Every structure is written in structure tokens, then in C-alpha cells.
Amino acid sequence: DLFLPSVQELLFMLGRERFEKLAEQASAEDPMQAVTVEEIISLAREALSMGTKVVMLKLGTRGAYLRTGASLSGLGRGAP
């Protein structure tokens, strides 16, 4: 399975408290810019632990973060 949420969507689902804190501090800039690299990595790991094989977090102007699980064998013909 491929899972491609934005960091904002995944943070809303898995880290609601942090999401709300960032939303409260929102200024003219995108509040998601304050999400740290460590938080991005942690969110991707948590999504992988739920069973998806590939996670790509969309980070807006920061690009994207792609992380794969340990085994991609279940991807069939879509495997790299």
C-alpha cells in the first residue's frame, strides 16, 4: 500500500495536540513550517507501523519525505 498524506493531514490524525498548538500559533506563514524533521520522521514511522509499505509526506514548499517499510515484497508488480 502507498500512503501519501500531507504532513498537516497526518499530524491532524496522529498528533492532534501538536497540530492544534501549531494552528493556534498560525501567522501569515504556514504553521506547518514549524514541524521539525524529527517529527516528520516519527509521523512516517508511525504510519508504516500501521501496515502501509510506502509513506510519502507532502511538505508544501519544503518538498516531500519518502519512507519505505523494511519489506516491499507485498507490492507485487509495483515494487521497485
C-alpha positions as CSV (number, residue, x, y, z in Angstrom):
1,D,0.0,0.0,0.0
2,L,1.0,3.6,-0.7
3,F,0.0,6.3,1.7
4,L,0.5,9.9,0.6
5,P,-0.9,12.5,3.0
6,S,0.3,16.0,3.7
7,V,2.2,16.4,6.9
8,Q,-0.7,18.6,8.1
9,E,-3.2,15.8,7.5
10,L,-1.1,13.1,9.2
11,L,-0.4,15.4,12.1
12,F,-4.1,16.1,12.5
13,M,-4.8,12.3,12.6
14,L,-1.8,11.1,14.8
15,G,-0.7,14.2,16.7
16,R,-3.8,16.3,17.3
17,E,-2.4,18.1,20.3
18,R,0.7,19.2,18.4
19,F,-1.5,20.1,15.3
20,E,-3.7,22.3,17.4
21,K,-0.8,24.0,19.1
22,L,0.7,24.9,15.7
23,A,-2.7,26.1,14.4
24,E,-3.0,28.4,17.4
25,Q,0.4,29.9,16.6
26,A,-0.5,30.4,13.0
27,S,0.7,33.6,11.4
28,A,0.9,34.8,7.9
29,E,3.3,31.9,7.3
30,D,2.4,28.3,7.0
31,P,2.3,26.9,10.6
32,M,3.4,23.5,9.3
33,Q,6.8,25.1,8.6
34,A,7.4,24.7,12.4
35,V,7.1,20.9,12.2
36,T,10.6,19.5,12.9
37,V,12.4,16.9,10.8
38,E,12.3,14.6,13.8
39,E,8.5,15.0,13.9
40,I,8.3,14.2,10.2
41,I,10.4,11.1,10.6
42,S,8.3,10.0,13.6
43,L,5.0,10.5,11.8
44,A,6.2,8.5,8.8
45,R,7.4,5.6,11.1
46,E,4.1,5.6,12.9
47,A,2.2,5.4,9.6
48,L,4.5,2.5,8.5
49,S,3.8,0.7,11.8
50,M,0.1,0.7,10.8
51,G,0.8,-1.6,7.9
52,T,1.4,0.6,4.8
53,K,4.5,-0.2,2.8
54,V,5.4,3.3,1.5
55,V,4.7,6.7,3.1
56,M,5.3,10.0,1.3
57,L,4.6,13.0,3.4
58,K,3.9,16.1,1.3
59,L,5.6,19.1,2.9
60,G,4.4,22.0,0.8
61,T,7.3,24.3,-0.1
62,R,9.6,22.0,1.8
63,G,9.1,19.2,-0.7
64,A,8.3,15.7,0.4
65,Y,9.6,13.0,2.7
66,L,9.5,9.4,1.4
67,R,10.0,6.4,3.7
68,T,9.5,2.7,2.9
69,G,9.0,-0.2,5.2
70,A,11.5,-3.0,5.7
71,S,9.8,-5.3,3.3
72,L,8.4,-4.2,-0.1
73,S,7.5,-7.8,-1.1
74,G,3.8,-7.2,-0.8
75,L,3.8,-4.5,-3.5
76,G,3.7,-7.1,-6.4
77,R,4.4,-5.7,-9.8
78,G,4.6,-2.1,-8.4
79,A,7.7,-3.0,-6.3
80,P,10.9,-1.2,-7.2
